[in-house]
């Protein structure tokens, strides 16, 4: 009886061991299958991420301009808060009336200067794209809040630079459109033309601009 029970135990142990090995092999196959599926999905994502837009112009300092544009909001809050603070000090006898006038004048002048700069910052172009079919132009420029805004316009709506009075020494060049009076600005002096051939398809030949390569 003992020998029979021992043999049965050994037999059950072998069966259990075989089942364990088979389960490990199945799990390994499932893992390989999942890895293959993930690899296939990543390949599909890479192929789907092909952008229909080709960058032709880039302003490398656009982030600094965005930070300055956002900074004006905090600066405005501080300067406006300085006016009631100075009035409170005047009422407590800690500040003279002339000093209150100076603080108020500086605050108003600072706000005016910052918002004057924001007029140009919110029209500053950071990136210009041309579509694959060369029929549309995507323009990325800053907003009043220092964020990026994308607009898409037909290629035929862009006025060539040769039809406007500009030269390479100008800090900013106006981007004009036939359909509206809105003006955006970009710089040929400090910006980078990434694809000159496609850039000229949008803005016309640059031979009249000295210094542009």
Helices and strands as residue ranges (DSSP letters): H 2-48, E 53-58, H 62-91, H 97-121, E 125-131, E 136-142, E 148-154, G 155-157, G 161-163, E 173-175, E 184-186, E 192-193, H 196-203
